[in-house]
Amino acid sequence: MDYLEVVLLVCLATQPDVCEERYIPVENSGTLAACMWQSQPYIAEWSAAHPKYTIKKWHCGFPQNRQAPI
């Protein structure tokens, strides 16, 4: 089974300039566009479980295409 991942850019709610990437693996449903649609419940679950963070942006990607942080 192939997997995609949701890449979240999250920042501390108390320090909005302190940010990092977090990754949520999701089942590959065919396209990145489908991942964007189907990953919303996973993002909501992650957000509820991590109240100290604010999600600034997110996208879907392939784990093998991860880039090193700048």
C-alpha positions as CSV (number, residue, x, y, z in Angstrom):
1,M,0.0,0.0,0.0
2,D,1.4,3.4,-1.0
3,Y,1.2,6.3,1.4
4,L,1.1,10.0,1.1
5,E,1.7,12.4,3.9
6,V,0.1,15.5,5.0
7,V,2.8,18.1,5.7
8,L,1.8,20.6,8.4
9,L,3.6,23.8,9.2
10,V,2.7,24.3,12.8
11,C,3.7,27.1,15.2
12,L,3.5,27.4,18.9
13,A,0.3,29.3,19.8
14,T,2.3,31.3,22.4
15,Q,5.2,32.0,20.1
16,P,4.0,32.2,16.5
17,D,7.5,32.7,15.2
18,V,8.6,29.2,16.5
19,C,7.5,26.8,13.8
20,E,8.2,23.3,12.6
21,E,6.9,20.7,10.1
22,R,4.9,17.7,11.3
23,Y,3.9,14.8,9.1
24,I,0.7,12.7,9.1
25,P,0.8,9.5,6.9
26,V,-2.4,8.9,4.9
27,E,-3.4,6.2,2.5
28,N,-2.8,7.1,-1.1
29,S,-6.2,7.5,-2.7
30,G,-4.9,8.2,-6.1
31,T,-4.0,11.9,-6.4
32,L,-2.6,14.8,-4.3
33,A,-5.9,16.6,-4.9
34,A,-7.8,13.7,-3.4
35,C,-5.4,13.7,-0.5
36,M,-6.0,17.4,0.1
37,W,-9.8,16.7,0.4
38,Q,-9.6,13.5,2.3
39,S,-7.0,14.6,4.8
40,Q,-9.1,17.3,6.5
41,P,-10.4,15.0,9.3
42,Y,-6.8,13.9,10.1
43,I,-5.7,17.5,10.3
44,A,-8.7,18.3,12.6
45,E,-7.8,15.3,14.8
46,W,-4.1,16.4,15.0
47,S,-5.1,19.9,15.8
48,A,-7.4,18.8,18.6
49,A,-4.7,16.6,20.1
50,H,-2.1,19.4,20.0
51,P,-3.7,22.5,21.3
52,K,-0.4,24.3,22.0
53,Y,0.1,24.5,18.2
54,T,-1.5,26.5,15.4
55,I,-1.5,25.1,11.9
56,K,-0.3,27.8,9.6
57,K,-0.5,25.9,6.3
58,W,-0.5,22.3,5.0
59,H,-0.2,20.3,1.8
60,C,0.0,16.7,0.7
61,G,3.2,15.1,-0.6
62,F,5.1,11.9,-1.2
63,P,7.3,10.9,1.7
64,Q,10.2,10.1,-0.6
65,N,10.1,13.7,-1.9
66,R,10.6,15.4,1.5
67,Q,13.0,18.3,1.4
68,A,15.5,19.2,4.1
69,P,14.3,22.2,6.1
70,I,16.0,25.5,5.2
